[in-house]
Amino acid sequence: MIRTKLKVYLFIWMAVLLSGTQSLFGQQLPLFSGYLFNTLEINPAYAGFRDALNVTTMFRKQWVGFKNAPQSTFLSADMPISNKRVGVGLKLVDDRDEITKTLGAQAVYSFKIPTGPYSTLALGLQVGAYHFNTDYSKIDVIHSNDPSFSQNVNTTKLNFGTGIFFNTDKFYASLSSPNLFRNSLNKANNTVAFNDLKLNMHIYFSSGYVFEISRDLLLKPSFLVRGVVGSPLSYDISTNLWIADMLSLGFSYRNQSALVGIIDFKILPELRVGYAYDQSTSSLNIISKGSHEVILRYEFSYDRITHSPRYF
């Protein structure tokens, strides 16, 4: 009976998640390398997974050396409730460059279904809104009366997302779409800029496994496949080495984009600090000195006698 219900839950979630995947247009949501330490950024089903009130912030400065390069800030808080069967949380994002600015707020919810002694399936939802602002007056154009740049974008759009997260004590698999709606960003302003600018659907699939090399050494290979409607698939292949649950050293390859080095250090049992450096492997490498990212996470372990380590 439980397996039958589980199949029904999975079918419904997969149908919702994979519907409307036609026609994708460039990576539009901010991209953080720190998703390796905060899956909630890409999957609402992760809410409450760490069995504590978990507060995480990430700041990314992209393409250092490139004038008016993008920068992104992410803040999240999540916690388990209802005997840890339910997770709730909040995500805030600020993504900007010289002419565009995106602010977003999302409420997240997850429901956990035990599938074995050491395994759980979580189903997640998120709902919120993004505010988009684009100031075309900051662009130098040849023809000042070009209608493509005649009117700015200033609009707020509702957003809905969903995800699935399955884990054992050593393995995890994650499938999610943080934004399911294909919103038009400039129709409300009646502008013809860029022939109807849209925020497209994003889909993320990731998985990883933790190998125990010794009592104090753990190795976690993982991957992430990223799909944006209208663009080719991209992927990350990563490896993290955990040392005595105090230090994590990692390396990622992002296809046709960057090589990433990442470090995570436990300062206190509740506090971890991380840093990531992306070295571009594209043509941007000529003018960019790489991208820098700082990750800070604090866990208020109010109901945990021992702080059990989590590696994903």
N, C-alpha and C positions, 0 to 999 in steps of 0.2 A: 504493500500500500504506500509506504514511504517512497519507494523507488518510483512508483507511478506518479505520485504528486511531484516528485523532483523532476521527472521528465517533462511534465506539464509546465512547471515553472521555467525550465530551461528553454522550452519551445517558445513560450510567450516572450521571454526576454530577448532571445535571439531574433525573433520576428520583428520586434520593436527596434532592436539595435541595427539590424541590417537593412531595414526598409528605407527607401529613399536614397540609396547610395549612388544615384546616377549623377552624372555631369560635374566633377571636382575642379580649384583655381588658385593654387599656391598656399603655402603655409601661412595661415592668418592668425591663429592663436599663438601667444608667446611660447617659445620653446626653451625649456630649462633642462640643463644636464642633471640637475638635482632630483629629477623624478626617480632616480635610482634609490633615493633615501626618503621619498615622499610620494608614494603612488597615488595619494589622494589628489594630486595635481591633475592627473589624467583619468582617474576612475573613482566615481562617488561610492562604489561598493566597498572601498577601502576604509570608509568612515568607521571609527571605533575599533579598528583591527588591533591597535597596539594596547588595548585594555587599560587605557589611561587618558586623562585629558592631555591631548597632544597639541602643542602650538608650534608651528613651523613658519619660518619666513625665509624667502629667497630673493636675492637681488642680483640681477644680471646686467652687465655692461657689455654690449656687443660691439665687435669690430673696432677695438681701440685703435686710434690713429685715423679713423675715418670720420670726417666732419659730420656732426649732427647724427651720429650713429644711434641705433635704437637702444633703449634701456627698459628693463622690465622688473617689476616688483610683485611678489606673490606673498600672501599671508593666509594661513589656514589654521583653524582650530576644530578639533573633533574629539568625540568621547563616546564610550559605550553607555547604554542605559538598558533598563528592563532585563536585568541579569545577563548583560552583555550580549543579548540576542539582537539588539538594535543599536545602530550607530548613528549619531547626528553630528552635524558640523556646519561650518561656514567657510567659504573661500572668497578672497578678495584679490583682484588683480589690477595693476596699473601698467599699461604698455604704451610707450610713446617714442616718437622720434621728432624730427624738426617740424613736420607738417601734420602729423596724425597723433591722436591721443585716444586710447581706449581704456575705459574704466568698467570693471565688472564685479558683480556680487552674486554669489550662488549659495543657496541653502542645500545641504546634502543629507541624504538618508540612506541607510543600508539595513538589510535584514539578513541575519545569518541562519543557515540551515546546516546543522551537524550532519555529516555524511559518513562518519567513521570515528574511531577513537582519537585520531590525530588529524582529521580532515574536516574542512568547513567550506561550504559554498555560500557566498554573499551576493545578494542582488542589491543594486544601488540605483538611486534616482537623484537628480539635482534639478533645481529650478531657480531662475534668477533673471538678471537683465544685464545687458552691455550698453554702455553709452559711447557712441563714436563721434569724434570731432576731427574734421580735416579742414585745414586752412590753406587753400590753394593760393592765396595771395603771397605766400612765402616762397612760391616757385617762380624762378625766372623763366619766362616764356618768350618766344620770338614775337608772337602776335598777341598783344595785350587783350584783344577782344575774342580770343579763342574760346568758343562756347564750352569746350571740355573743362576749362578752368574758371568758368564765370561765376560759379556758385559753390559755397562751402557745404560740407556735410556736417550736420549737427542733429543726431537722432539717437533715440533709445529703443532697443529691441529686446523683447522677451526671449529667454533661452530655456531649453529643456535638454537634459542629457541623461544617459543611463549607462550601466555597466554591470559586469559579472566578474567576481574575483574568487578563484578556487585556490585553496592551499592545504598542504600537509605541514608537518614540522620541518620539511626540507625542500619542498617543491611549491611553486606557485604558477598560476596562469591567469592572465587578466585580459579582458576584452571590453572596450568601452567606446562611447562616443560622447564627449563632453558637450557638444552642441548638435542637436538633431535638426533644428530648423534652418532652412536656407533663406536667410533674411536679406532683403534688398535694403541697402543702406542709404540710397539717395532718392528713392521715389517720393518720399515724404517732402523732400525739398524741391521736387520737380526739376532737378538738374539732369543734364545729359552727360555729366562727366563720366568718362570711361564706359559709356554704354551700359549703365545700370550696374554699379558696384555691388557685389554680394558677399555676405559672410557664408561660407560653404561648410558643409558637414565634414567633421574630422573623425577618423576611426583609428584606435590604437589597439594593438595586440602585443602582449609581452609575456615572457615566461622565463623562469630561471630555476636553478637547482643548487643547493648548498652541499658541497662535498667536505667531509671531515678528513683533513690531512693528518692532523694530530689533535691533541686536547686543546691546544691554544692556536691552531691554524685552521682556518676554514676558507674554502675557495668557492666563490659563487659566480659561475658563468651565466649570462642572461642575454636576451635580445629584445628589441622593440621594433615592431613594424608599424609605420605611420602612413595613413592614407588620407589625402585631401582631395575632394572632388575636383577634377580638372587637372591634377598634377600626377606625375609618376610616383609610385610607391617609394618611400625612403625607409631606411632601417638603421638601427644601432646594434652593434655587437659589443658586449661589455664583459669584463672580468673584474671581480673584486676579491681581494685577499684580506680577510679579517684576522687580526693579530690580538689574541688574548681579550677579545671583546673590548679593546681599548682603541684600536687604530684600524682603519680600513684604507687600503690603497687600491685604486682602480684605474682602469684604462678602457676607453671606448673608441670604436671606429664608426663614424657616421658617414654613410656612403656618399661620395661625391661632394662632401661638405667639410668635415673636420675630423681631427684626431683630438681626443679629450682625455686629460688626466684629472683625476679626482681623488681627494683625500678627505677622510672624516675622522674626527678625534673626539673621544669622550673626556670632557673636562671634569664633569661630575656624574654621578649615577643617573641624574635626570637631564643633564645638559650635554649636547653634542654640537660641534662646530665643524662645518665642511667648507671646502673650497674646490672649485673646478676651473680648469683652464682649457679653452678650445683653441686649437691652432687650425686655421682654415686651410683646406687643401684645394680650394677652388681658386678662381682668378682673383678673388678678393685678397688673397695672400700677398699680393703686390703692394696693397695700400693699407692693409689691416695688420695690427700687431696682436691679433687674437681677441678672444672674449674672456671676460672674468666673471665668476659667479661665486657668491657667498651664501652658505646655507646655515641657518641656526635653528635648532630644535630643542624644545624644553618639554618634558613630560611630568605632569603632576600625578604621581602614582599614589593617589589617595587610598586605594583599596587593594594594593598589591604588597604582600609581606616581603617578597623578594622581587627584584627588578629583573625579570627573565628577559634575556636578549632576544631581539628580533633582527633578522638579517634581510628582510624584504618587506 
